Amino acid sequence: MLTKTSISAIRVLTYLGLRGTTEPISPKYLAGQLDESPTYLAKVTRHLVKAGILRAHRGVGGGVTLKQRPEQITMLAIVEACQGAILGSFCEGAGDKDLNKACAFHQAAAELQ
């Protein structure tokens, strides 16, 4: 399940990807465009910067820009930046190389990974 943070991150990245410019955009401006809380969106963009998906620019004209080309950014990278690693040991068969012995959740997580 996607959290509000992940959904907001997807919206931010979609907006930046469709913008077609490399000029930094402030999280406050992004919040206004996406009808989000500026404080919350600043938190979301920090997650994406820490994950290497966005680049932060300081100063008067500062803001964030995409660090990678849009087609290089995966849904897995976005979700893991916001929610942490997906792959985990959630069932008895999780440590097995044979995923048929694992639960459906673990099989889906392994496929995403």
GISUL-V906508 format. One record per pair of residues at least 12 apart in sequence whose C-alpha atoms are under 8 Angstrom apart, sorted by the first residue. I is the first residue (numbers start at 1). GAP is how many residues later the second one is. D is the distance in Angstrom with one decimal. If there is no record, write none. Layout:
BEGIN
I;GAP;D, I;GAP;D
END
This chain:
BEGIN
2;77;7.4, 3;80;7.5, 5;39;6.2, 5;77;6.1, 5;78;7.9, 6;72;6.7, 6;73;5.6, 6;76;5.5, 6;77;7.2, 8;33;7.4, 8;36;7.1, 9;35;6.1, 9;36;7.2, 9;39;7.5, 9;69;7.0, 9;73;7.7, 10;68;7.1, 11;23;7.6, 12;18;7.2, 12;22;7.7, 13;53;7.7, 13;57;7.9, 16;49;7.2, 16;50;7.0, 17;49;7.5, 17;53;5.8, 22;43;6.3, 22;44;7.7, 23;42;6.9, 24;33;6.8, 24;37;7.0, 24;38;5.8, 24;39;4.7, 24;40;4.9, 24;41;5.2, 25;37;6.9, 25;38;4.5, 25;39;5.4, 25;40;6.8, 26;36;6.4, 26;37;3.9, 26;38;6.2, 27;14;6.2, 27;15;5.5, 27;18;7.2, 27;36;6.4, 27;37;7.3, 28;13;7.6, 28;14;7.5, 44;38;7.4, 45;19;7.8, 47;34;5.8, 47;35;6.1, 48;30;7.4, 48;33;6.1, 48;34;7.5, 50;31;7.8, 51;26;7.9, 51;30;5.6, 52;15;6.7, 53;13;6.3, 53;14;5.4, 53;15;6.2, 53;20;7.2, 53;25;8.0, 54;12;4.6, 54;13;4.7, 54;14;7.4, 55;12;5.2, 76;36;6.8, 76;37;7.3, 86;23;6.2, 86;27;7.6, 87;19;7.3, 87;22;5.3, 87;23;6.2, 87;26;6.7, 88;18;7.4, 88;21;7.9, 89;17;7.4, 90;13;7.9, 90;15;7.9, 90;16;6.5, 91;12;6.2, 91;15;7.3, 94;12;6.6
END
